[in-house]
C-alpha cells in the first residue's frame, strides 16, 4: 500500500508554482509609481529647464543604460536570459519597433507640452490598453472597470481645464506615445515566456536591436549634432540628471514587465495626479531660480 501511494505520488503532476505574494505586488506597484513620477520630473527638467534639444539622443542613452545594466548583471549571474540566436528577432517582432517608438514619442511629447496637459493626454493609454488586451489577449473586463477608466479620463480633463493650450506637434507625439505604450505593454505580455526570453531578455534584445537604427535616425535628423554642441555638458547637475534619466529609463520598465498591461497604469496614474498638483510649483521654483541667477 505504501509503495502504491508513493507510485501514485510520483505520477501526480507537480504543484503549480506560486505567484508573487501580495506584498511583492504592492512593492512592485509602489516602485513603478515612484519611477513613473521621477522619470517625468527628470526628463521635463532636462528638456524644458535646461532646454536639451535632443530627445532622441536621450532615448539612446536610456537604451545604452539598459543594455549595460542587464549585460553586466547576466555576466555576474544576478539575472538570466538566453544568449542570442537567429530565432529571437522572430520571437520579439514587433516589440523592438514599438519599443523605440515609445521612447522617441514619449520624450518628444514631454518637451512640447505642459505637465497638466501631458498628464491628461497620457490617460488615453488606459482605454487603448483595455481595447488591445481584449483584441490581442482575449481578455474581458467588467462594466465597473470600463466606467472607472472613463471616469479617470473625465477627471483628468476637469483637473487640467485651465491649461488647454493647443500644440499640434505635442498632441501628435503624445497620442503616438499612448498607442506605442499600450501596444508595447500588451505585446510584451504576449511575448514574455519565462521559459524562453523572460522579462530581462525582452528588455535586453529590444534595446540591442534598436539602438543602432535609433542612432542612425539621430544622425540623419541632426539630433546627434545638436546634442554634441549643447553647452551644458560641463554642468555637473545637468550630467547627474542626464545619467539619472538613463538609469530611471531602465528601472521604470522592469516592474512594467511583471503585471498585466492595465494594472501598471494604476500606480502610474497616482504618480501623475501627484505631478499635476506639485510639479507646476516645482518647475516654477526652478525657472525663477534660474532667472534670478542670471541677473
C-alpha positions as CSV (number, residue, x, y, z in Angstrom):
1,X,0.0,0.0,0.0
2,X,2.8,2.4,0.9
3,X,4.6,1.6,-2.3
4,X,1.4,2.1,-4.3
5,X,0.8,5.5,-2.7
6,X,4.4,6.5,-3.4
7,X,4.0,5.5,-7.1
8,X,0.8,7.5,-7.3
9,X,2.6,10.5,-5.8
10,X,5.4,10.1,-8.2
11,X,2.9,10.1,-11.2
12,X,1.0,13.0,-9.9
13,X,1.5,16.4,-11.5
14,X,3.8,18.8,-9.5
15,X,2.1,21.5,-7.6
16,X,1.7,24.7,-9.6
17,X,4.3,27.4,-8.8
18,X,3.1,30.1,-6.5
19,X,2.7,33.6,-7.9
20,X,4.1,36.7,-6.4
21,X,2.9,37.4,-2.8
22,X,0.5,40.4,-2.2
23,X,3.4,42.3,-0.5
24,X,5.6,41.8,-3.6
25,X,2.8,43.0,-5.8
26,X,2.3,46.1,-3.6
27,X,6.0,46.9,-3.6
28,X,6.2,46.4,-7.3
29,X,3.3,48.8,-7.8
30,X,4.8,51.4,-5.5
31,X,8.2,51.1,-7.2
32,X,6.6,51.6,-10.6
33,X,4.7,54.6,-9.4
34,X,7.9,56.2,-7.9
35,X,9.8,55.6,-11.1
36,X,7.0,56.9,-13.2
37,X,6.9,60.1,-11.0
38,X,10.7,60.6,-11.0
39,X,11.4,59.9,-14.7
40,X,8.9,62.6,-15.9
41,X,10.3,65.1,-13.4
42,X,13.9,64.5,-14.6
43,X,13.0,64.3,-18.3
44,X,11.0,67.5,-18.0
45,X,13.9,69.3,-16.3
46,X,16.3,68.2,-19.0
47,X,14.2,69.0,-22.0
48,X,12.5,72.2,-20.6
49,X,14.5,73.8,-17.9
50,X,17.9,73.0,-19.4
51,X,16.4,73.1,-23.0
52,X,18.3,70.0,-24.0
53,X,17.5,69.9,-27.8
54,X,17.9,66.1,-28.4
55,X,15.2,63.8,-27.1
56,X,16.3,61.0,-29.5
57,X,19.8,61.1,-28.0
58,X,18.4,60.9,-24.5
59,X,16.5,57.8,-25.6
60,X,19.7,56.3,-26.9
61,X,21.3,57.0,-23.5
62,X,18.4,55.1,-21.8
63,X,18.8,52.2,-24.3
64,X,22.6,52.0,-23.6
65,X,22.0,52.0,-19.9
66,X,19.5,49.2,-20.2
67,X,22.0,47.1,-22.3
68,X,24.9,47.7,-19.9
69,X,23.0,47.0,-16.7
70,X,21.4,43.8,-18.0
71,X,24.6,42.5,-19.6
72,X,26.7,43.1,-16.5
73,X,24.0,41.5,-14.4
74,X,24.0,38.5,-16.6
75,X,27.8,38.1,-16.5
76,X,27.6,38.2,-12.7
77,X,24.8,35.6,-12.7
78,X,22.4,38.0,-11.0
79,X,19.8,37.5,-13.7
80,X,19.5,35.0,-16.5
81,X,18.3,35.3,-20.1
82,X,19.2,33.2,-23.2
83,X,22.2,34.0,-25.5
84,X,21.4,35.3,-28.9
85,X,20.2,33.0,-31.7
86,X,18.5,33.6,-35.1
87,X,15.0,32.9,-33.7
88,X,15.0,35.7,-31.2
89,X,14.1,38.6,-33.7
90,X,11.2,36.5,-35.0
91,X,10.0,35.8,-31.4
92,X,10.2,39.5,-30.5
93,X,8.7,41.2,-33.5
94,X,7.0,43.8,-33.4
95,X,8.3,44.7,-29.9
96,X,11.6,46.4,-31.0
97,X,9.7,48.8,-33.3
98,X,7.1,49.6,-30.5
99,X,10.0,50.0,-28.0
100,X,11.8,52.7,-30.0
101,X,8.6,54.4,-31.0
102,X,7.6,54.5,-27.3
103,X,11.0,56.1,-26.4
104,X,11.1,58.8,-29.1
105,X,7.4,59.8,-28.9
106,X,7.4,59.9,-25.1
107,X,10.5,62.1,-24.8
108,X,9.4,64.4,-27.6
109,X,5.9,64.9,-26.1
110,X,7.4,65.6,-22.7
111,X,9.4,68.5,-24.1
112,X,6.5,70.1,-26.0
113,X,3.5,70.0,-23.6
114,X,2.8,71.5,-20.2
115,X,2.7,69.0,-17.4
116,X,-1.0,69.2,-16.7
117,X,-2.0,68.7,-20.3
118,X,0.7,65.9,-20.8
119,X,-0.9,64.1,-17.8
120,X,-4.4,64.4,-19.3
121,X,-3.5,63.1,-22.7
122,X,-1.4,60.3,-21.3
123,X,-4.6,59.0,-19.7
124,X,-5.7,57.7,-23.1
125,X,-3.2,54.9,-22.7
126,X,-5.6,53.2,-20.4
127,X,-8.6,52.7,-22.7
128,X,-6.2,51.8,-25.5
129,X,-4.7,49.1,-23.3
130,X,-8.1,47.8,-22.5
131,X,-9.0,47.6,-26.2
132,X,-5.8,45.9,-27.2
133,X,-5.9,43.4,-24.4
134,X,-9.4,42.5,-25.5
135,X,-8.4,42.1,-29.1
136,X,-4.9,40.5,-28.8
137,X,-5.0,38.7,-25.5
138,X,-8.7,37.9,-25.4
139,X,-9.3,39.4,-22.0
140,X,-12.7,40.7,-20.9
141,X,-13.3,43.5,-18.4
142,X,-16.4,44.2,-16.3
143,X,-18.5,47.3,-16.8
144,X,-17.3,48.6,-13.5
145,X,-13.7,48.7,-14.7
146,X,-14.7,50.4,-18.0
147,X,-16.7,53.0,-16.2
148,X,-13.8,53.6,-13.8
149,X,-11.4,54.1,-16.7
150,X,-13.5,56.7,-18.4
151,X,-14.1,58.4,-15.0
152,X,-10.3,58.8,-14.6
153,X,-10.1,60.4,-18.1
154,X,-13.0,62.8,-17.4
155,X,-11.5,63.7,-14.0
156,X,-8.1,64.5,-15.7
157,X,-9.8,66.8,-18.2
158,X,-11.6,68.7,-15.4
159,X,-8.3,69.0,-13.5
160,X,-6.4,70.4,-16.5
161,X,-9.3,72.5,-17.8
162,X,-7.5,75.7,-17.0
163,X,-4.5,74.7,-19.2
164,X,-5.9,73.8,-22.6
165,X,-3.1,75.4,-24.6
166,X,-3.0,73.8,-28.1
167,X,0.2,72.4,-29.5
168,X,-0.5,70.2,-32.6
169,X,3.0,68.7,-32.7
170,X,2.9,67.9,-29.0
171,X,-0.6,66.4,-29.3
172,X,0.5,64.2,-32.2
173,X,3.6,62.9,-30.2
174,X,1.6,62.2,-27.0
175,X,-1.1,60.3,-28.8
176,X,1.5,58.3,-30.7
177,X,3.1,57.6,-27.3
178,X,-0.2,56.4,-25.9
179,X,-0.6,54.0,-28.8
180,X,3.0,52.7,-28.6
181,X,2.8,52.4,-24.8
182,X,-0.4,50.4,-24.9
183,X,0.8,48.2,-27.8
184,X,4.2,47.7,-26.2
185,X,2.6,46.6,-22.8
186,X,0.2,44.2,-24.4
187,X,2.7,42.6,-26.9
188,X,5.3,42.3,-24.1
189,X,2.8,40.4,-22.0
190,X,2.1,38.1,-25.0
191,X,5.8,37.5,-25.9
192,X,7.2,37.3,-22.3
193,X,7.5,33.5,-21.8
194,X,9.7,32.8,-18.7
195,X,10.9,29.6,-20.3
196,X,12.3,31.5,-23.3
197,X,13.3,35.1,-23.3
198,X,11.8,36.2,-19.9
199,X,11.3,39.8,-18.9
200,X,15.0,40.7,-18.9
201,X,15.6,39.0,-22.3
202,X,12.8,41.0,-23.8
203,X,14.2,44.3,-22.5
204,X,17.8,43.5,-23.4
205,X,17.2,42.4,-27.0
206,X,14.7,45.2,-27.7
207,X,17.4,47.7,-26.7
208,X,20.1,45.8,-28.6
209,X,18.2,45.6,-31.9
210,X,17.0,49.2,-31.9
211,X,20.0,51.3,-30.5
212,X,21.8,51.3,-33.9
213,X,18.8,52.3,-36.0
214,X,17.9,54.9,-33.5
215,X,21.5,56.3,-33.6
216,X,21.1,56.5,-37.4
217,X,17.9,58.4,-37.1
218,X,19.6,60.7,-34.6
219,X,22.5,61.4,-37.0
220,X,20.2,61.9,-40.1
221,X,17.9,64.3,-38.3
222,X,20.7,66.5,-36.8
223,X,19.6,65.4,-33.3
224,X,23.1,64.0,-32.5
225,X,24.8,67.1,-33.7
226,X,22.6,69.3,-31.5
227,X,23.4,67.0,-28.6
228,X,27.2,67.3,-29.1
229,X,27.0,71.1,-29.5
230,X,24.9,71.5,-26.4
231,X,26.6,73.9,-24.0
232,X,25.6,72.4,-20.6
233,X,27.8,69.3,-20.8
234,X,30.2,70.9,-18.3
235,X,27.4,71.5,-15.8
236,X,27.6,68.8,-13.2
237,X,23.9,69.0,-12.2
238,X,22.9,68.5,-15.8
239,X,25.1,65.5,-16.2
240,X,23.8,63.9,-13.0
241,X,20.2,64.4,-14.2
242,X,21.0,63.0,-17.7
243,X,22.5,59.9,-16.1
244,X,19.6,59.6,-13.7
245,X,17.2,59.7,-16.6
246,X,19.1,56.9,-18.3
247,X,19.1,54.8,-15.2
248,X,15.4,55.5,-14.5
249,X,14.6,54.7,-18.1
250,X,15.7,51.1,-17.3
251,X,14.2,50.9,-13.8
252,X,10.8,52.1,-15.0
253,X,10.5,49.2,-17.4
254,X,11.3,46.4,-15.0
255,X,8.2,46.3,-12.9
256,X,6.1,47.0,-16.0
257,X,7.1,43.5,-17.2
258,X,5.6,41.8,-14.1
259,X,1.9,42.7,-14.4
260,X,-0.8,42.9,-17.0
261,X,-1.0,46.0,-19.2
262,X,-3.8,47.7,-17.3
263,X,-2.7,47.3,-13.7
264,X,0.6,49.2,-14.1
265,X,-1.4,52.2,-15.2
266,X,-3.0,52.5,-11.7
267,X,0.2,53.4,-9.7
268,X,1.3,55.4,-12.8
269,X,-1.8,57.5,-12.7
270,X,-1.4,58.0,-9.0
271,X,2.0,59.4,-9.7
272,X,0.6,61.6,-12.5
273,X,-2.1,63.1,-10.1
274,X,0.7,64.0,-7.7
275,X,2.6,65.6,-10.5
276,X,-0.4,67.6,-11.6
277,X,-0.6,69.1,-8.1
278,X,3.1,69.6,-7.3
279,X,5.2,69.8,-10.4
280,X,4.0,73.3,-11.5
281,X,5.2,74.7,-8.2
282,X,8.5,72.8,-8.5
283,X,9.3,73.9,-12.1
284,X,8.2,77.5,-11.3
285,X,10.7,77.5,-8.5
286,X,13.4,76.1,-10.7
287,X,12.7,78.6,-13.5
288,X,12.6,81.5,-11.1
289,X,15.9,80.4,-9.5
290,X,17.5,80.1,-12.9
291,X,16.2,83.5,-14.0
292,X,17.4,85.4,-10.9
293,X,20.8,83.7,-11.0
294,X,21.4,85.3,-14.4
295,X,20.6,88.8,-13.2
